[in-house]
Amino acid sequence: MSSNSVRRQLLLLLAALIFLCRPAAAHEIPVSATLQMFVKPEGQTLKVLVRVPLTTYVDGEYPRRPGDYVDLAKVDPSLRAAATITVVQPLKMYEGERALPEPRIVSTRLSLDSDRSFADYKSALAHVTGPPLPQETNIFWEQAKLDMLLEYPIRSDRSSFAMHAAFDRLAENLATAVQFIAPGGITRIYDLHGDAGLVKLNPSWTHAAWLFVKMGFHHILEGTDHLLFLFCLVIPFRRVRPLIPIVTAFTVAHSITLIASAYGLAPDALWFPPLIETLIALSIVYMALENIIVEQPARRWIITFFFGLVHGFGFSFVLRETLQFAGDHILSSLLAFNVGVEIGQLVMLLLFVPLLNLLFSRVVARRLGTIILSALVAHQAWHWMEDRFDALSQFPWPAITASGVLDALRWVTALVVLAALVWLVSLLMRRREQARGLSGQ
């Protein structure tokens, strides 16, 4: 056998191995998919309606008829198997702290991609419990949706319910749209992504408050820009007592804009978040430069208050998706988030103050150390500001409209009122300090 023949056979063998080892396209999970759910407790039954694209069940086998269409006369066992694998096994429902047993699969239906019955609970229930598609319908499984009705036994429809939907293996980017319908008719909507963990569908105010306290605490510890801003506040003082009015002003200010934004009073334009992020970076640059230029900044609580208004909008962007977990307790959850932020700030203050005192007493002189640290912070924040301004500059100037002018006037009026209150408080504090000085003499 010639060397060319051997080489040719080796190449053919290599090509065959590559072909055999190549994963089949039918077993590749989709890049993105959306799963719809309705959850409704009724008496001693928790009804769960689910619609999932069949493309998420990559290992499914369905009876076929000529033309490669699904054989609807024989498909029911395959649909129940698909329902078990895709939904029943990864979905865990809870009543209070008790995990509910596996549900009964009441009904399964194969639906056309154009079917719109899952627009609301009533039409979805009628569809899933109604007649199936006619057997002569031509439908490929890749273009179909699997609808199902699951029923869990519960003790009371007034209980607290939770769910853990580990659907993240069904698609690379999976969105789960959940509507929880309480016995009183109140509907809560949740937009979950991937595996969102345990989700309380009708949380008590204590659960919601504790959840948002933890969110606020973790956010302040993980938010580098907020930490640098706080660090700049601490550097010139290095004692907790003079920082109390400064941190209090920051707290009050960011609480105002955080609550206002949560109730829809902030602009919802696309340019607004990058504008706020740019201003947050600017606030850090300003504070750092003030530390360099002014040895002992006076009335710092005033500028901190107005920068706190900006940071409050920044906090609100974090809560846009997570506020859905507050249930009916929006205001208490917002206040709880602020409590978590303040606890995080207090922890960092108790860390920053002794570290700075140790640094300035053992390593570098106080004034020189203040300038060096502030310059490093200003350098980093300046780069943030440039990057964020570049992102902001990608948006065109907003069009001037009557509603836009009216909203702007509302915010200008609010800022004027706040400025007047700040001036009044500053005046009262100054008179109080003067009175203390006279009494000391």
Buried (B, 14 or more C-beta within 10 A) or exposed (E): EEEEEEEEEEEEEEEEEEEEEEEEEEEEBBEEBEBBBBBBBEEEBBBBBBBBBBBBBBEBEBEBBEEEBBEBEEBBEBBBBBBBBBBBEBBBBBBEEEEBEEBEBBBBBBBEEEBEBBEEBEEBBEBBEEEBBEEEEEBBBEEBBBBBBBBBEBEEBEBBBBBBBBBBBBBEEBBBBBBBBBEEEEEBEBEBEBBBEEBBBBBEBEBBBBBBBBBBBEBBBEBEBBBBBBBBBBBBBBEBEEBEBBBBBBBBBBBBBBBBBBEEEBBEEEBBBBBBBBBBBBBBBBBBBBBBEEEEBEEBBBBBBBBBBBBBBBBBBBBEEBBBBBBBBBEBBBBBBBBBBBBBBEEBBEEBBEEBEEBBEEEBEBEEBBBBBBBEBBEBBBEBBEBBBEBBEEEEEEEEEEEEEEBEEEEEEBEEEBEEEBEEBBEEEEEEEEEEEEEEE
